[in-house]
């Protein structure tokens, strides 16, 4: 049997990294809270072994306009920009759909993402930016009896991609916090999936409305696999809930801090990069999910 943790480790260790220039094809409003962006590139032919909720970074011009320089990678696999190059602003997104015949990636942008929205306000079809990825975020473990998927509004694109991929043979429960009723339409409707909606897409701290909803309406049974992404403090609290109170195996849990209150995306990236570098200097495996846990669970 496979687990989400072991499979993410295995696939990540294969080191299929992608770094390419992509061309903006379209920007479309899909709900009150989200825009969908489509980008294309012949270099996306290198995007193989596509998994649900694959994550990547966009390389955006610092002022929202202009060109970007690409990083090089050190021996530890961490990207860096050589002296004299202009470092872009990085923003993380989830592959919502990949069309291999068209070499097109679609991803959703929350309307409250300030820098990305400033870039989109000036963007036009034909503009070129950078894309670097992919970080693997999901695998449906074999032998799982129930899927539990928990997220706030930052995780809605990933949750939607995961739900779309699930086999109808295994029931699933989704606990999702969103800002707008129209955002709910972005989640695919599946008869084997039960969804619990929470108002307010950005819960923070212990005993959040999202956590209380999970606690009151826990549906897991048998061998339960949990995928969880939210603000850092919410993620840590929910992680304790599913591990300690519901007995979910660590091998069947994938958790991620998609953001942290008090820090913007650039500041959070800087903090986590330093932590990764500290860990890698001790010989840690960059592809090991345990490393990500150690980095993100530090307060």
C-alpha positions in Angstrom: 0.0 0.0 0.0 1.1 3.6 -0.7 0.6 6.6 1.5 0.4 10.3 0.6 3.6 10.9 2.5 5.7 8.1 1.0 4.5 8.9 -2.6 5.2 12.6 -2.3 8.7 11.7 -1.1 9.2 9.2 -3.9 8.1 11.5 -6.7 9.9 14.5 -5.3 13.2 12.6 -5.1 13.0 12.1 -8.8 13.8 15.8 -9.1 11.7 16.7 -12.1 12.0 20.4 -11.8 10.7 22.8 -14.3 11.8 26.4 -15.0 10.5 28.2 -18.0 9.1 31.4 -19.6 5.4 31.3 -20.1 3.1 33.5 -22.2 -0.1 34.9 -20.8 -3.0 33.6 -22.9 -6.1 34.9 -21.0 -7.4 36.2 -17.7 -11.1 35.4 -16.8 -13.2 36.1 -13.8 -14.6 32.8 -12.5 -16.2 34.0 -9.2 -16.4 37.0 -7.0 -13.2 36.0 -5.3 -11.1 34.5 -8.1 -9.6 35.1 -11.5 -8.4 32.3 -13.7 -5.2 32.8 -15.6 -4.1 30.7 -18.6 -0.4 30.6 -19.6 1.3 28.6 -22.4 4.8 27.6 -23.3 6.5 25.1 -25.6 8.7 24.4 -22.6 5.8 22.9 -20.7 6.4 19.8 -22.7 8.8 19.0 -19.8 5.8 18.9 -17.4 5.3 15.2 -17.0 3.7 12.9 -14.3 1.1 15.6 -13.6 -0.5 15.2 -10.1 -3.5 16.9 -8.5 -2.7 20.2 -6.9 0.8 20.5 -8.2 2.3 23.8 -6.9 4.6 26.2 -8.6 5.9 29.7 -8.3 5.3 32.6 -10.7 8.2 34.9 -11.3 6.7 38.4 -11.5 8.4 41.7 -12.2 8.9 43.6 -8.9 6.9 46.6 -9.8 4.2 44.7 -11.6 5.6 45.5 -15.1 8.7 44.6 -17.1 10.8 41.5 -17.6 12.2 39.0 -15.1 15.5 37.2 -14.6 15.6 33.5 -14.0 17.5 31.9 -11.0 20.2 29.3 -11.0 20.2 26.4 -8.6 22.9 25.6 -6.1 24.1 22.2 -5.2 21.5 22.0 -2.5 18.7 22.6 -5.1 17.8 26.0 -3.7 17.4 28.7 -6.4 19.5 31.8 -6.2 20.0 34.9 -8.4 23.6 35.7 -9.5 24.9 39.1 -8.7 23.8 41.7 -11.3 20.5 40.0 -12.1 17.1 41.5 -11.0 15.3 39.2 -8.6 11.6 38.9 -9.4 8.8 38.6 -6.8 7.7 35.0 -6.3 4.1 34.0 -5.7 2.9 30.5 -5.2 -0.1 29.0 -7.1 -1.7 25.6 -7.8 -2.2 24.0 -11.2 -6.0 24.0 -11.6 -5.8 22.4 -15.0 -3.1 21.3 -17.5 -3.9 20.8 -21.2 -0.9 18.8 -22.5 -2.1 19.0 -26.1 -2.1 22.8 -25.8 0.8 23.1 -23.4 -1.4 25.3 -21.3 -1.5 25.7 -17.5 -4.5 27.3 -15.8 -4.4 28.6 -12.3 -6.7 30.7 -10.0 -5.7 34.0 -8.4 -7.5 35.3 -5.3 -8.6 38.9 -5.8 -7.0 40.0 -2.6 -3.5 39.0 -3.7 -2.2 42.6 -4.0 1.0 42.2 -6.1 -0.4 39.6 -8.4 -3.5 41.7 -9.0 -1.3 44.8 -9.8 0.6 42.7 -12.3 -2.7 41.4 -13.8 -4.0 45.0 -14.1 -1.2 45.7 -16.5 -0.9 42.3 -18.1 -2.1 41.5 -21.6 -2.2 38.5 -23.8 1.3 37.8 -25.1 3.1 39.1 -22.0 5.9 36.8 -20.8 6.7 35.9 -17.2 8.4 33.0 -15.4 7.2 29.7 -13.9 9.2 27.4 -11.6 7.9 24.1 -10.2 6.5 21.6 -9.6 6.1 20.8 -5.9 4.0 17.7 -5.4 1.1 18.2 -3.0 -1.2 15.2 -3.3 -1.5 11.5 -3.8 -4.5 9.3 -3.1 -3.0 6.5 -1.0 -4.0 2.9 -1.8 -6.1 1.2 0.8 -7.6 4.4 2.2 -11.1 4.2 3.4 -11.9 7.9 3.6 -10.4 11.2 2.5 -10.6 14.3 4.6 -9.7 17.6 2.9 -9.5 20.8 4.9 -8.6 24.3 3.6 -9.3 28.0 3.8 -9.8 30.3 0.8 -6.1 30.2 -0.1 -6.4 26.4 -0.6 -9.6 26.5 -2.7 -7.9 25.9 -6.0 -5.9 23.0 -4.6 -8.9 21.5 -2.9 -10.9 21.8 -6.1 -8.2 20.0 -8.1 -8.0 17.2 -5.5 -11.8 16.7 -5.4 -11.9 16.5 -9.2 -9.2 13.7 -9.1 -10.7 11.5 -6.4 -12.0 8.1 -7.2 -15.8 7.7 -6.6 -15.0 4.4 -4.8 -13.7 6.2 -1.7 -15.9 8.7 0.2 -14.5 12.1 1.0 -15.3 14.9 3.4 -14.3 18.5 2.6 -14.2 21.3 5.1 -13.7 24.6 3.3 -13.7 28.3 4.4 -14.5 30.8 1.7 -15.2 34.5 1.5 -18.0 34.6 -1.1 -20.9 32.3 -1.8 -20.1 32.4 -5.5 -16.7 30.9 -4.7 -18.4 27.6 -3.8 -19.2 27.0 -7.5 -15.4 26.4 -8.0 -15.5 23.2 -6.1 -16.6 20.3 -8.3 -19.9 18.6 -7.2 -19.3 14.9 -6.6 -21.9 12.5 -5.2 -19.3 10.7 -3.0 -18.0 14.0 -1.5 -19.7 15.7 1.5 -18.8 19.4 1.9 -19.0 21.5 5.0 -18.8 25.2 4.3 -17.4 27.9 6.6 -18.1 31.6 6.2 -15.0 33.8 6.3 -12.1 32.6 4.1 -9.1 33.5 6.3 -9.5 32.0 9.8 -6.5 32.5 12.1 -5.4 30.9 15.4 -6.5 28.1 17.7 -10.2 27.1 17.8 -11.0 28.9 14.5 -14.4 28.5 12.9 -12.8 26.1 10.5 -11.4 24.0 13.3 -14.7 23.9 15.1 -16.5 22.8 12.0 -14.1 19.9 11.5 -14.4 19.0 15.2 -18.2 19.0 15.2 -18.6 17.2 11.8 -15.7 14.7 11.6 -16.5 12.1 9.1 -13.3 10.0 8.9 -13.6 6.3 9.3 -11.2 3.4 9.0 -7.9 4.4 7.4 -8.4 8.1 6.9 -6.1 10.2 4.7 -6.0 13.9 5.5 -4.9 16.8 3.3 -4.8 20.1 5.1 -3.7 23.7 4.0 -4.5 27.0 5.8 -2.9 29.8 7.7 0.1 28.6 9.8 -1.5 28.7 13.2 -4.7 27.1 12.0 -2.7 24.4 10.2 -0.8 23.6 13.4 -4.0 23.4 15.5 -5.9 21.2 13.0 -2.8 19.0 12.6 -2.9 18.3 16.3 -6.6 17.6 16.1 -6.4 15.0 13.4 -3.3 13.3 14.8 -4.0 13.3 18.5 -7.8 13.2 18.7 -8.7 11.2 15.6 -5.6 8.9 15.4 -4.7 9.7 11.8 -1.3 8.2 10.9 1.4 10.8 10.0 2.0 8.8 6.9 -1.6 9.6 5.9 -1.4 13.3 6.6 -0.2 16.1 4.3 -0.3 19.6 5.9 0.9 22.9 4.6 1.0 26.5 5.8 -0.1 28.5 2.8 0.3 31.8 4.6 1.1 33.3 8.0 -0.7 36.2 9.6 1.6 39.2 10.0 3.8 38.3 7.1 3.3 38.9 3.3 4.3 36.2 0.9 7.8 37.6 0.3 8.5 37.8 4.0 7.2 34.3 4.6 9.4 33.0 1.7 12.4 34.6 3.2 11.8 33.1 6.6 11.2 29.6 5.2 14.2 29.8 2.9 16.5 30.5 5.8 15.1 27.6 7.6 15.5 25.3 4.6 19.1 26.4 4.2 19.8 25.6 7.9 18.2 22.2 7.6 20.0 21.4 4.3 23.3 22.4 5.8 22.9 19.5 8.3 22.3 17.0 5.5 18.5 17.0 5.3 16.8 15.6 2.2 15.1 18.5 0.3 12.6 16.0 -1.1 11.5 14.6 2.3 8.1 15.8 3.6 9.5 15.7 7.1 11.7 18.6 6.2 8.7 20.7 5.1 7.0 19.9 8.4 10.0 21.0 10.5 10.2 24.3 8.6 6.5 25.1 8.7 5.8 23.9 12.2 8.4 26.2 13.8 6.7 29.3 15.3 
